[in-house]
């Protein structure tokens, strides 16, 4: 829901402080879960990393909503609680750094998995190609159709 065009009441000093404290807590929790996910992926514990996806998505949604509220009251926050606004800026910078590392690790893991799947599919397909000539001097027809690969996400 957009706040454009709507008149937003200016928060009191306490409200501004609580607003910043809430988003700082959310940023810290999101930062922590992304660091944990990165560690698990680096350790090839993909099933454990996958179990964090739902919590990460929930926190990311909460962060977006809180960030929208903070942006709408940014001038009041900067004026009423400048010390907390500075803490928030530092936490957001840390989150950005964690996010960059997380995206790189997730991207690398995805690329490695895709490469492994291509390699396996190519090898299975290669093994089913004929390697000898028939009586007419032509390659013998393959014995079976194209190779199929099945993956279980449970293991």
N, C-alpha and C positions, 0 to 999 in steps of 0.2 A: 504494500500500500504506500503510495507516494504522499509526501507531505507538501508538495509544491502547491502554492496558492493558499494553503491553509494557514491560519494565524495560530502560531504555537505560543502558549503562555511561557514566559520566562521562568525558569526554575529558581527556587530560592537557593541560598548557599548550601543548605543541607541536602536539598534534592539534587543539585549539581554534583555534590560530593558523592552521594549514594549512586548516582548514575555512572560516574567514573569508576567508583569502586566495583560495581557490578561488571562493567565491561573489562576491567583489569583482571578480575577473577576469571571471567570467561576466557580471556586471551591466555592467561596462564594455564588453564586447564586444556585448552586447544593446543597450545604450544607443547605441553607435556605429552599429550596423546600422539601428536605428530612425531615427536622425538622418539617415543616408544615404538611407533610403527616403523620408523626409519631403522632403528636398531634391530627390530625383528626381521625386516626384509634383508638387511645386511647379513644377518646370521642365518638366512635361508629358512626362517621359521614363518613361512607364508600363511599357514593355517592360523597361527596365533595373530599374525598381522591382520588377516582377514576378519578376525573377531572384533577388531577395533573400528571397523568401517561404520557401523551403525552409530556408535558413540561419537565418532568424529563428525559424521553428518549432522547429528543433533546439535553438537556444539557449534558447528559452522553456521547452522541456521540461527541459533541464538545469538551468535556473534554478529551476524548480518543485521538482525533486528536491533540489537543494542547499538551497533555502530551508526545505524540510521538515526536513532534517537540522539546520540551524542553529536552527530553532524548537525542536526537541526538546532541544537542548543550550544554549538561550539563557541560562539562569541561570549555567551553568558558563562560557560564553563571556564574559558580562558580568563575571564575577568573575576569570577567568584572564587575559583579554586585553582589558581595557576600552578601551585605545587603538584596537585594531583594530575592536572593536565600534562605536566612534564613527565610524570611517572607513566602515564598512559602512552605518551609518545615513545618512550624507551621500550615499553612492553610491545608496542606495535612494531617497532623496528626489529626486536628480537623474534617476533612471530614471522615477520617477512623473511628473515634469515632462515629460520627453521623451515618455512614453507618452501623456499628455494632448494634447500638440501633435500627435503622430502620429495619434491617433484622430480629432482634429478635421480634419486635412488629408485623411486617407483618407475620412472621412465626406463632406467637401465634394466631393472628386473623384467619389465614387460618386453623390452627388446631381446633380452637373453632368452626368455620363454618362447617368444615367436621364432627366434633363430633355431632353438632346439627343436621346435615342432617342424619347421621346414627341413631341418637336417634329417630327422627321423622319417618324415614322409618321403623325402628324396631317396633315402637309403632303402626303405621298403619297396618303393617303386622300382629302384635300380635292380633289386634282387629278383624282381618278377619279370624283368626284360629278358628276352632270349639272348643267349650268348654263343649259340652255335648255328651253323648253316644247315639247312635241310638238304634233301636229295637233289633239288632243282638248283642249288647254289644260292638260295635265298634264306634270310633269317627265318627260323622256325617261329610260328605264332606263339604268343604267350599262353601259358596254361590256364591262367585265371584272369579275371577282370582287374580293374584298377584297385590299388590297395586302399583300404579304409583304416582309419585310426580312431580309436575310442579312448576318451580320457575320463577318468573318474575324479570328481572334485572332492571326494570323501577321503582320499588318501593323502 
